[in-house]
Amino acid sequence: MADTDYPVEISPPDIAPYRAGNTGVEYVTTFDSGKPGPHVAVTALVHGNELCGAVALDFLLRAKQRPSKGRLTLAFCNIAAFLSFDKTHPSASRFVDEDFNRVWSPERLDGRARSVELVRARALRPVIDNADFLLDIHSMQHPTPPLMMCGPLEKGRKFARAIGMPALVVSDAGHAAGRRMRDYAGFGDVRSPKNALLVECGQHWEKSSVTVAKEIMLRFLGHFGMLDPGFLAEHLPKTRPPAQTVIEVTDAVTIRSDQFTFAGDYLGLEVIAKRGTEIARDGDQPILTPYDNCILIMPSRRLSKGQTAVRLGRYIS
C-alpha cells in the first residue's frame, strides 16, 4: 500500500499568524523566561506533508504558554513545502527541491549549492546552533506505532528514557544521503552536553498522530520543568506510558540501482525470523536479513537511488 492511499484526517493549521516570529527568522518564535535554564527548541514541518507537529506547535502557541525558566523556541521549518500541501496529493509536499532533513552537515550548509531547503536551513542554523536541547516532530508513511529516534549515542538513549514515551525507541545513525537535524553539531557529538530527539508520531495524516505529537511535546517540555504543572495536568493522560523497548539499528539499506523492489508489502516493524531471508532486491543484488529476528524499520515507498530503503534492527532491551 502506498502512503497516498491513506485518508487525510488532519487539516493543516493556519500558521500565518506566526510568520513574523521574534527572532529575525520567519516562523520562529523564542520565549525567554529571564531565569536561568536551558534553551529548548521544538521543531515541526521539517517535511511539509507531516502535519501533526505543526498542529502541536499551533496548540501550544494558542495556549499562550511561556517557559518558567530558560528559553523556549518553537520553529516551523520547511514553510515552502508546507504551503504547497494539497490533500488530494498529500505526499507531493514533502519537500520542494530536496529533503530538508538530509542537509545538516557543515559541508552542505557551508557549501555553494543552493536549493529551497538549503536556503531555509541556513536561515535556521543560528537558531539550532543556539539550542541546548531539541525535539523534532515527524510522522511516517505507514500506520505503525510511534517511534522515538534517539540517534546512535548512549546520551540519546538516556534522553529518550527520561522522556518516557513512546514505547519504542530506535537507536540509529541516520542516512547515507545526508545528516538529519537531530544529528547536527553538538547533538551528535558524544563530548557535547547538547542532545536531541526525533519523534515519529504515526502515519502522516492520522488524527492519532496529533495526539501523540502533543503528548510527547508536553512531556518533553515538562521534563525540563518549563511549563505550568496545572497546564500539564490538564492536557496529559492520567496513566503512565508503557515501558519502553529499544531497537538498535545495525544496518541501513541504501538504494544502489534504479531497480529496487521489496519482496513483500512491508509497512514497518515486521520481524523476519530467519537470517538470510531475502527482503528486497536492488537490481540483481538480493538484500538479505543479517541475523535472526531482524526488525524492518520504516520501509520506504520513495525508492530512488542514494536514499534509504529500510533500516534493519534488533531489540536490545
Order of alpha helices (4+ residues) and beta strands (2+ residues): beta-beta-alpha-beta-alpha-alpha-alpha-beta-beta-alpha-beta-beta-alpha-alpha-beta-beta-beta-beta-beta-beta-beta
